[in-house]
Amino acid sequence: MPVQYQESHIESHMHTRKHCSLFDVSHMLQTKVLGKDRVKFIESLLVGDIAELKENQGTLSLFTNDKGGIIDDLIVTNTSDGYLYVVSNAGCAQKDSALMQNKLREFKAA
């Protein structure tokens, strides 16, 4: 999101709804989740039915803690290249990366 909108955030929203807008995610945490159990793994971390995503379809979701509290919001895309593409907030990159790494260790140990 821009630090300052040219007009207002409402006008930006309406433009996007009527036309199209691009958002540069190059500064955000971008993670590829690979492997045969990638859907089961990612669904253990967030809310949403990732298994039902079609190829190249994405969804907004949330990383949650063990009590269901929200840790961060993110977008998950089921790519046609056989991996899940996860984009989460730059400001939470270390926390989100640690969350995924810790869950991966648990997942592999189970």
ChimeraX commands (.cxc) that place a marker at each C-alpha (Angstrom):
marker #1 position 0.00,0.00,0.00 radius 0.5
marker #1 position 1.30,3.44,-0.74 radius 0.5
marker #1 position 2.49,5.59,2.12 radius 0.5
marker #1 position 0.40,8.39,0.68 radius 0.5
marker #1 position -2.51,8.08,-1.75 radius 0.5
marker #1 position -2.74,10.47,-4.68 radius 0.5
marker #1 position -6.40,11.19,-3.89 radius 0.5
marker #1 position -7.78,8.97,-1.13 radius 0.5
marker #1 position -7.82,5.31,-0.18 radius 0.5
marker #1 position -11.52,5.21,-1.11 radius 0.5
marker #1 position -10.81,6.43,-4.64 radius 0.5
marker #1 position -7.99,3.90,-4.94 radius 0.5
marker #1 position -10.34,1.14,-3.79 radius 0.5
marker #1 position -13.03,2.18,-6.28 radius 0.5
marker #1 position -10.50,2.29,-9.12 radius 0.5
marker #1 position -9.39,-1.25,-8.29 radius 0.5
marker #1 position -12.98,-2.48,-8.13 radius 0.5
marker #1 position -13.85,-0.91,-11.49 radius 0.5
marker #1 position -10.59,-1.49,-13.35 radius 0.5
marker #1 position -7.46,-3.14,-12.03 radius 0.5
marker #1 position -4.51,-2.40,-9.77 radius 0.5
marker #1 position -1.11,-3.97,-9.30 radius 0.5
marker #1 position 0.65,-4.50,-6.01 radius 0.5
marker #1 position 4.41,-5.08,-5.89 radius 0.5
marker #1 position 5.22,-7.88,-3.43 radius 0.5
marker #1 position 8.99,-7.87,-4.00 radius 0.5
marker #1 position 9.57,-6.42,-0.52 radius 0.5
marker #1 position 7.40,-9.06,1.18 radius 0.5
marker #1 position 8.19,-12.54,2.48 radius 0.5
marker #1 position 7.66,-14.92,-0.45 radius 0.5
marker #1 position 7.80,-18.64,0.28 radius 0.5
marker #1 position 7.48,-21.66,-1.99 radius 0.5
marker #1 position 6.06,-24.70,-0.21 radius 0.5
marker #1 position 6.97,-27.90,-2.05 radius 0.5
marker #1 position 6.45,-31.61,-1.54 radius 0.5
marker #1 position 3.66,-34.15,-1.64 radius 0.5
marker #1 position 2.30,-33.03,1.76 radius 0.5
marker #1 position 2.51,-29.28,1.03 radius 0.5
marker #1 position -1.27,-28.75,1.32 radius 0.5
marker #1 position -1.54,-30.70,4.58 radius 0.5
marker #1 position 1.45,-28.78,5.94 radius 0.5
marker #1 position 0.18,-25.32,5.05 radius 0.5
marker #1 position -3.34,-26.11,6.23 radius 0.5
marker #1 position -1.84,-26.94,9.65 radius 0.5
marker #1 position -0.70,-23.30,9.90 radius 0.5
marker #1 position -3.59,-21.30,8.58 radius 0.5
marker #1 position -7.32,-21.10,8.07 radius 0.5
marker #1 position -8.77,-21.95,4.70 radius 0.5
marker #1 position -9.40,-24.86,2.38 radius 0.5
marker #1 position -6.19,-24.78,0.38 radius 0.5
marker #1 position -6.86,-28.28,-1.00 radius 0.5
marker #1 position -9.82,-26.89,-2.96 radius 0.5
marker #1 position -7.83,-24.16,-4.75 radius 0.5
marker #1 position -7.64,-24.68,-8.49 radius 0.5
marker #1 position -4.30,-24.31,-10.28 radius 0.5
marker #1 position -3.11,-20.70,-10.26 radius 0.5
marker #1 position -5.88,-19.73,-7.85 radius 0.5
marker #1 position -5.09,-17.92,-4.64 radius 0.5
marker #1 position -6.87,-16.98,-1.45 radius 0.5
marker #1 position -6.43,-14.58,1.40 radius 0.5
marker #1 position -5.85,-16.42,4.66 radius 0.5
marker #1 position -4.46,-16.07,8.18 radius 0.5
marker #1 position -1.62,-17.68,10.09 radius 0.5
marker #1 position -3.07,-18.65,13.45 radius 0.5
marker #1 position -1.64,-19.73,16.77 radius 0.5
marker #1 position -2.63,-22.89,18.67 radius 0.5
marker #1 position -5.56,-21.05,20.27 radius 0.5
marker #1 position -6.88,-19.74,16.94 radius 0.5
marker #1 position -5.57,-16.21,17.43 radius 0.5
marker #1 position -4.39,-14.32,14.37 radius 0.5
marker #1 position -0.63,-14.05,13.83 radius 0.5
marker #1 position -0.58,-12.52,10.35 radius 0.5
marker #1 position -2.55,-12.31,7.13 radius 0.5
marker #1 position -1.20,-13.76,3.89 radius 0.5
marker #1 position -2.07,-14.93,0.41 radius 0.5
marker #1 position -1.63,-18.54,-0.70 radius 0.5
marker #1 position -1.63,-19.50,-4.38 radius 0.5
marker #1 position -1.76,-23.06,-5.70 radius 0.5
marker #1 position 0.58,-22.78,-8.67 radius 0.5
marker #1 position 0.48,-24.91,-11.80 radius 0.5
marker #1 position 4.18,-25.59,-11.17 radius 0.5
marker #1 position 3.45,-27.95,-8.27 radius 0.5
marker #1 position 4.07,-25.71,-5.27 radius 0.5
marker #1 position 2.18,-23.34,-3.02 radius 0.5
marker #1 position 3.27,-19.72,-3.21 radius 0.5
marker #1 position 2.82,-17.90,0.10 radius 0.5
marker #1 position 3.15,-14.11,0.38 radius 0.5
marker #1 position 3.05,-12.57,3.85 radius 0.5
marker #1 position 3.81,-9.18,5.35 radius 0.5
marker #1 position 7.33,-7.77,5.20 radius 0.5
marker #1 position 7.02,-6.43,8.74 radius 0.5
marker #1 position 6.33,-9.96,10.01 radius 0.5
marker #1 position 8.88,-11.77,7.83 radius 0.5
marker #1 position 11.05,-13.08,10.67 radius 0.5
marker #1 position 8.06,-14.15,12.76 radius 0.5
marker #1 position 6.30,-15.81,9.81 radius 0.5
marker #1 position 9.45,-17.57,8.63 radius 0.5
marker #1 position 10.15,-18.88,12.15 radius 0.5
marker #1 position 6.54,-20.07,12.42 radius 0.5
marker #1 position 6.83,-22.05,9.17 radius 0.5
marker #1 position 10.26,-23.47,10.06 radius 0.5
marker #1 position 9.12,-24.57,13.53 radius 0.5
marker #1 position 5.98,-26.18,12.13 radius 0.5
marker #1 position 8.08,-27.92,9.45 radius 0.5
marker #1 position 10.26,-29.50,12.16 radius 0.5
marker #1 position 7.11,-30.70,13.98 radius 0.5
marker #1 position 5.61,-31.91,10.73 radius 0.5
marker #1 position 8.69,-33.94,9.81 radius 0.5
marker #1 position 8.93,-35.44,13.31 radius 0.5
marker #1 position 5.32,-36.67,13.28 radius 0.5
marker link #1:1,2 radius 0.2
marker link #1:2,3 radius 0.2
marker link #1:3,4 radius 0.2
marker link #1:4,5 radius 0.2
marker link #1:5,6 radius 0.2
marker link #1:6,7 radius 0.2
marker link #1:7,8 radius 0.2
marker link #1:8,9 radius 0.2
marker link #1:9,10 radius 0.2
marker link #1:10,11 radius 0.2
marker link #1:11,12 radius 0.2
marker link #1:12,13 radius 0.2
marker link #1:13,14 radius 0.2
marker link #1:14,15 radius 0.2
marker link #1:15,16 radius 0.2
marker link #1:16,17 radius 0.2
marker link #1:17,18 radius 0.2
marker link #1:18,19 radius 0.2
marker link #1:19,20 radius 0.2
marker link #1:20,21 radius 0.2
marker link #1:21,22 radius 0.2
marker link #1:22,23 radius 0.2
marker link #1:23,24 radius 0.2
marker link #1:24,25 radius 0.2
marker link #1:25,26 radius 0.2
marker link #1:26,27 radius 0.2
marker link #1:27,28 radius 0.2
marker link #1:28,29 radius 0.2
marker link #1:29,30 radius 0.2
marker link #1:30,31 radius 0.2
marker link #1:31,32 radius 0.2
marker link #1:32,33 radius 0.2
marker link #1:33,34 radius 0.2
marker link #1:34,35 radius 0.2
marker link #1:35,36 radius 0.2
marker link #1:36,37 radius 0.2
marker link #1:37,38 radius 0.2
marker link #1:38,39 radius 0.2
marker link #1:39,40 radius 0.2
marker link #1:40,41 radius 0.2
marker link #1:41,42 radius 0.2
marker link #1:42,43 radius 0.2
marker link #1:43,44 radius 0.2
marker link #1:44,45 radius 0.2
marker link #1:45,46 radius 0.2
marker link #1:46,47 radius 0.2
marker link #1:47,48 radius 0.2
marker link #1:48,49 radius 0.2
marker link #1:49,50 radius 0.2
marker link #1:50,51 radius 0.2
marker link #1:51,52 radius 0.2
marker link #1:52,53 radius 0.2
marker link #1:53,54 radius 0.2
marker link #1:54,55 radius 0.2
marker link #1:55,56 radius 0.2
marker link #1:56,57 radius 0.2
marker link #1:57,58 radius 0.2
marker link #1:58,59 radius 0.2
marker link #1:59,60 radius 0.2
marker link #1:60,61 radius 0.2
marker link #1:61,62 radius 0.2
marker link #1:62,63 radius 0.2
marker link #1:63,64 radius 0.2
marker link #1:64,65 radius 0.2
marker link #1:65,66 radius 0.2
marker link #1:66,67 radius 0.2
marker link #1:67,68 radius 0.2
marker link #1:68,69 radius 0.2
marker link #1:69,70 radius 0.2
marker link #1:70,71 radius 0.2
marker link #1:71,72 radius 0.2
marker link #1:72,73 radius 0.2
marker link #1:73,74 radius 0.2
marker link #1:74,75 radius 0.2
marker link #1:75,76 radius 0.2
marker link #1:76,77 radius 0.2
marker link #1:77,78 radius 0.2
marker link #1:78,79 radius 0.2
marker link #1:79,80 radius 0.2
marker link #1:80,81 radius 0.2
marker link #1:81,82 radius 0.2
marker link #1:82,83 radius 0.2
marker link #1:83,84 radius 0.2
marker link #1:84,85 radius 0.2
marker link #1:85,86 radius 0.2
marker link #1:86,87 radius 0.2
marker link #1:87,88 radius 0.2
marker link #1:88,89 radius 0.2
marker link #1:89,90 radius 0.2
marker link #1:90,91 radius 0.2
marker link #1:91,92 radius 0.2
marker link #1:92,93 radius 0.2
marker link #1:93,94 radius 0.2
marker link #1:94,95 radius 0.2
marker link #1:95,96 radius 0.2
marker link #1:96,97 radius 0.2
marker link #1:97,98 radius 0.2
marker link #1:98,99 radius 0.2
marker link #1:99,100 radius 0.2
marker link #1:100,101 radius 0.2
marker link #1:101,102 radius 0.2
marker link #1:102,103 radius 0.2
marker link #1:103,104 radius 0.2
marker link #1:104,105 radius 0.2
marker link #1:105,106 radius 0.2
marker link #1:106,107 radius 0.2
marker link #1:107,108 radius 0.2
marker link #1:108,109 radius 0.2
marker link #1:109,110 radius 0.2
view
